[in-house]
């Protein structure tokens, strides 16, 4: 099948390919509780998913003394490491990635995870060789800065105008806008649909199956 619009398809990880939103929210809340800090509600904790860890902790507890943000990161990592091996890909992700690769698309990941965290997750689900390039928040600027997409396109020799970013948060869609790339929303992750729609995505998928079908027909 000839490619219609895109040569490079970039995916967010948590909440887009990996079913991890609820676990991340619980780990953020547990970290705050450990330190005796105000425990953020589910919506507030979900909203910072996709940012780099330090940026996420600053955003979720902006009123607390900044000295606590690094400790929040430490406690979050402690809780997440104890359960990340239990997390699974959303149903249909593996087949979608295999088919896109067979059709000749370049595939990449742009994530708020650390390099160590992403590599561990890719290894756990057997996808270490599934992507042509990956970029993590501890290697460059956090979303919604365009650096991740700019660096991925440079590394792979691709054009931002023929690149699409797929994610479950406004951070992903705003990064795409800032980079001059297209953005596709998935509605089953961290941010509510009305916030995603406000970013004017090219398409908004209610499920992995719907995303897969749209990419087959339009990408």
N, C-alpha and C positions, 0 to 999 in steps of 0.2 A: 504494500500500500504506500503510495507516495505521501510525503508529509505535506500538509496543507498550510499550516501557519507557523509551526514551531520545529526547531531542531533540538533544543535543550529543554527538558522538563525537570524542574527543581521542586522537590517536596520538602515541606516541613516534616519533622519526625513525630514529636509527642502530640497526640490528638489528631494527627492526620494519617500517619501510617501505623503508629503504635497506640494501642488503646490504654492510655496512661493518665488521662486527665484527672480522673477521680483519685488515683494514687498520689499524684503530685499535689493536689489540693490538701489531702489528708496529711502529707508530709510537711507542707508549709505550716499548717495549723499545729501539728505536733511540735515543730521547731519553736514556734512562738510560745506554746504552752510550757515547753522545757525551760525557757528563759524567763517565765513569769511575765511575758509581754501580752498585750491585747491580742486575742486570737481572731484573725480575720475571718469573715464569713466566706461561704463557698464561692459566691460570685466574685468577691474581691480577690480571693486566692487564684481563682481560675483566670481572672483577667490578666495576670502578670505572666502566665505560661507563655513561653516563646521568647521571653527576654533572657539575656544572660543572667546567671544566678545572682550576682551582686546587684544588678539593676532591678531584678525582680524583687529582692528583699527590700531595697530602698523604696520601690513603688508600692509594695503591699503594706509597709509600715512607715509611712513618711514622717509620722509625728514622733517616733522614738529617737533616742540619742543615736547618732550614726555609728557609735562604737558597737552597737548591737547587731548591725547589719552583717558584719563578718561572722559573728557568732551564730546568727541565723543560718548563714550559708553552711557552716560546719554541722549544725544540728539537722538541717534539711538533708545534707548528704548522708549523715548517719542513718536517718530513717529511710531514705530512698534506697540506699545500698542493701538494706535488710529485706527489701521486697521487690526490687526491680527484676529479679530473675523470675518472678511470678507473672510478669506482664506479657501480653501476647499482641501480635499484629491484628489489626482489624481483618475480619473475614473478607477474602477476595484480594487483599493487597499483594500477596506473593504472585498470584496468577496475573494480576495487572502488570506488575513490574516485569515479569518474564515476557509477556506479550509485547510490551513497549520496547524492551531491549531487542527482541527478535525483529521488530519492525525498523530498527536502526536509529531510534532516538538516543541522544545522550541523556543519561539520567544522573541527577545529583541530589544531595541533601543540603539544606541550609537550616541550622538548628540552634536553639538557645542552649543546648547541652554543651558540656565540656567535651574536649577531644577524647579523654579517657572514657567518659560516660557514653558517648556515641559509639566508640569502638566496641565497648563491652556489650551494648545493646545489639549492635549489628552481628556480633559474634554469637550472642545468645539465640538469635532467631535465624542464623545461617544466611545472612545477607552481606557478609563482608565484601564479597566480590560483585555485588549487584549494581553498584554505582560507579560511574566514571570519575566522580570527584565529590568531596564533601567539605563543608565548612562549618566550624563551630564558633560559639560566642567567645570562647577564651582565646581565639586566634585572630580576631579582628573586631570591628565594631558590632555592638548588639543591634538587633532589629529595633526600629524600622530604618536604620541607616542603610544605604544601598550597598555598602562594601561587600557583603557576602556574595551578592549576585554579580557585582562587578568583577570580583576576584574569580568566581567560578567560570564566568564567560571568558575571561582572559586565559585561565588555565587550560580550558578546553578549546580555545580558538573559535568561540561562538559569538553571535550577535545578540545583544540584549533585546533587539526588536523581534527576534525569533526565539525568545526565551519566555517561558511561562513559569510563574511561582504558584504553587498550590499549598494552601494552608488553612488552618482552622481559626486563625486569629487576625484581628485588624493589624497586628504588628507585621504579619506576613504580607498582607495586601498593601499596606502603606510602604513597605520595603520595595515591593514590585513597582509601585507608582514612582517612588523616589529614584529607582534605577532606570526607569523607562521601559520596563518589561510588562508583560500581561500578568494579571492575577486571577486565580480561580479560588473560590471559597469552598470549604466543606463545612456542612452544618452540624456535624455530629461530634464536634470537639469542644474547645474551651469557651469561645465567645458566642454570645447570642446572635441569632440570625439578623436582627435589625441592625446591629453594629456592623456586621459583615456587609450587609446590603448598602450601608452608608458609604462604603469604600468603592462602590460601583464595580464589583468583580465582573469579569467576562462571562462567567458562569458560576452557579452555586449548586453544589451537589448535596443531595440529602443522604447519600450512602456511597460506599466505595463502588458498588455495582453501577450506580448512576454516573459517578466520575469516570469509571472505566469505559462505559458506553459512550460518553461525551468525547473522551479523548480518541476513541476509535473512529468516531464519525467526523470529528472536527479538528483534531490536532495535526 
